[in-house]
C-alpha cells in the first residue's frame, strides 16, 4: 500500500564568489523551494490481527557543484528512531550525525528511512514523524524537514526564513531590524500577528499544528508549526 510524504525544505546559501551550491533531490527530481511535489514511496504490510510492518523511504539525496566533505545531521524531533546511512554504516537513532565525501555533480543518497511494526490490528502507525536535517559543506548550509505522514496526500516543499525557527508550540526569531510577523491559514485568514525586534520567542501553542503562510516585514513564506 503506497503512501505519501510531506517535505519541508529550506536553503541558506553562503555569500561569496566561490560559494558552493548544495541541492536536495527526491529520486531524480530536485526539491525546489516553494513547490509542491508528490511521492509514492511508502509501504505498509497488513498482517491482520498480528499487526502491520511499515517502511517509508523518500529516496532523498544531496548533490554539490564542488567535491568535498559534507556533514549531515538528522534530528527526529517527535522522538522516534530513524535510519540514516549517507555513504557509510547505517545508524538508527533519534539524532544522527554523518560525514561523507561528495563528488561534484554526483548525487549522494541519504538512505534515510522510517520503519517499524505494530503488534495488533488496532495499534496505529505514528503520524507526523518529523525529522529535521542540516547539511553543511564548507561555508554552505542547507536545512530541510521530512514529515512522514501515512494519511497525508501530498509532499509540500516549504521555504523557511533564516530569521525564523518553528519549535514545539512556538516560533523563535532573530531579527536585524524590527518587523511585523503575521501568520495566515492557507485560505488566507490572518490568525496571529506580532511586532518583533531583536531575538526572542512567540507562542503558537493556541494554533493547531500544520502549515501556515507568514509575512515578516517585506518577506513571506510558509512554516510548519508543531
C-alpha positions in Angstrom: 0.0 0.0 0.0 1.7 3.2 -1.2 1.7 6.3 0.9 3.0 9.8 0.6 5.2 12.3 2.4 5.4 15.9 3.3 8.8 17.5 2.9 9.6 20.9 4.2 12.8 22.4 2.8 14.9 25.4 3.4 18.2 26.5 2.0 20.7 29.1 3.4 23.3 29.7 0.7 26.5 31.3 1.9 27.6 34.5 0.3 30.8 34.8 -1.6 32.0 34.4 -5.1 33.1 30.8 -4.6 30.1 29.6 -2.6 29.0 26.0 -3.2 25.6 25.1 -4.5 24.2 22.2 -2.4 20.9 20.7 -3.6 18.4 18.1 -2.3 16.8 15.5 -4.6 13.9 13.1 -4.2 14.6 10.4 -6.6 15.5 12.1 -9.9 13.7 15.3 -9.1 15.3 18.3 -7.5 13.4 19.6 -4.5 12.8 23.2 -5.4 11.8 25.7 -2.8 8.2 26.8 -2.8 6.8 24.0 -4.9 4.5 21.0 -4.1 5.5 17.5 -5.1 4.0 14.1 -4.7 6.0 10.9 -4.0 4.7 7.3 -3.7 7.4 5.7 -1.7 6.0 4.2 1.5 4.9 0.6 2.0 2.6 -0.8 4.7 2.0 -4.6 5.0 -1.1 -5.5 6.9 -1.0 -8.9 8.7 -4.4 -8.6 10.3 -4.7 -9.4 14.0 -0.9 -9.6 14.5 -0.3 -6.0 13.2 1.5 -4.3 10.4 5.0 -3.5 9.3 5.9 -0.3 7.5 8.8 1.3 5.7 9.0 4.9 4.4 11.9 5.9 2.2 11.6 9.2 0.3 14.8 8.4 -1.8 16.5 11.6 -0.8 20.0 12.6 -1.9 22.4 15.5 -1.9 24.4 16.9 -4.7 27.0 19.7 -4.7 28.8 21.5 -7.5 32.1 21.1 -5.6 33.8 18.0 -4.2 34.5 17.8 -0.5 33.3 16.5 2.9 29.7 17.2 3.8 28.3 16.8 7.3 24.7 15.8 7.7 22.7 16.0 10.9 19.3 14.4 11.3 17.2 15.0 14.4 13.8 13.4 14.8 12.0 16.0 16.9 9.0 13.8 17.5 11.1 11.2 19.3 11.1 8.2 17.0 14.2 6.3 15.8 15.0 6.9 12.1 17.7 5.3 10.0 20.4 7.2 8.1 23.4 5.7 6.1 24.7 8.6 4.0 27.7 6.9 2.4 28.6 4.8 5.4 27.4 2.5 8.1 23.7 2.8 8.7 22.7 4.2 12.1 19.3 4.1 13.7 18.6 6.7 16.4 16.6 9.8 17.2 19.7 12.0 16.5 22.3 11.1 13.9 25.4 12.9 12.6 27.2 11.5 9.5 30.0 12.9 7.3 30.6 11.8 3.7 32.7 13.0 0.8 30.6 14.4 -2.1 31.8 14.3 -5.6 30.9 17.3 -7.7 27.9 16.7 -9.9 27.1 13.3 -8.4 24.1 12.6 -6.0 24.9 11.0 -2.7 21.9 9.0 -1.3 20.9 9.8 2.2 19.4 6.3 2.6 17.0 7.8 5.2 14.2 5.5 6.3 11.5 5.4 9.0 10.4 1.8 9.6 8.8 -0.3 12.3 5.9 -2.5 13.1 2.7 -2.7 15.2 1.7 -5.6 17.4 -2.1 -5.5 17.0 -4.6 -4.7 14.2 -5.8 -1.6 16.2 -2.3 -0.1 17.0 -1.8 3.0 14.9 1.3 3.8 12.9 2.8 7.0 14.1 1.7 10.2 12.3 3.6 13.4 11.6 7.0 11.8 12.3 9.2 14.9 11.9 12.9 14.8 11.2 15.0 18.0 10.8 18.1 17.8 8.6 21.1 20.2 8.3 23.7 19.7 5.7 27.0 21.6 5.7 29.7 21.6 3.1 32.4 24.3 3.5 30.6 27.6 4.1 27.3 26.3 2.6 24.5 25.2 4.8 21.0 23.9 3.8 18.3 22.7 6.0 15.1 20.7 5.3 12.4 18.8 7.2 10.9 15.5 6.4 7.4 14.8 7.8 6.3 11.2 7.4 2.5 11.0 7.5 0.8 7.9 6.2 -2.5 9.7 6.0 -1.3 12.7 4.0 -1.9 13.0 0.3 0.9 15.4 -0.8 4.5 16.3 -0.5 4.9 20.0 0.4 8.2 21.9 -0.1 8.4 25.0 2.1 10.9 27.9 2.1 11.9 28.8 5.6 13.3 32.2 6.6 16.7 32.0 8.3 15.3 34.6 10.8 12.6 32.2 12.0 12.6 28.7 13.5 9.5 26.8 14.4 9.8 24.8 17.6 7.1 22.9 19.6 4.4 25.4 20.4 6.4 28.5 19.4 8.4 30.3 16.8 11.9 31.6 17.7 13.2 34.7 15.8 16.4 36.6 15.3 16.0 39.9 13.5 18.4 42.5 12.4 15.6 45.2 12.3 12.1 45.4 13.8 9.4 43.9 11.7 5.8 42.7 11.9 5.4 38.9 11.8 2.0 37.6 10.8 0.7 34.1 10.4 -2.1 33.1 8.0 -4.2 29.9 7.4 -3.8 28.6 3.9 -7.2 30.0 3.0 -5.7 33.5 3.6 -7.2 34.1 7.1 -4.9 36.0 9.4 -4.6 34.0 12.6 -1.9 35.8 14.6 0.5 38.8 14.4 3.3 40.3 16.5 5.6 43.3 16.3 9.1 41.8 16.8 12.6 43.2 17.4 15.9 41.5 18.2 15.8 37.9 19.4 13.1 36.1 21.2 10.2 33.6 21.0 6.4 34.0 20.4 3.9 31.3 21.4 1.9 29.5 18.8 0.5 26.9 21.3 -3.0 28.2 20.6 -2.8 27.2 16.9 -3.3 23.7 15.6 -0.1 22.1 14.2 0.2 22.3 10.4 1.4 24.5 7.6 0.9 28.3 7.7 1.8 31.2 5.4 3.6 34.1 7.0 4.8 37.6 6.4 7.9 39.0 8.1 8.2 42.6 7.1 8.6 42.5 3.3 9.4 38.8 3.2 6.9 36.0 3.0 6.9 32.2 3.1 5.5 29.2 4.9 6.2 27.5 8.2 5.3 24.1 9.6 4.1 24.8 13.1 4.4 22.0 15.7 
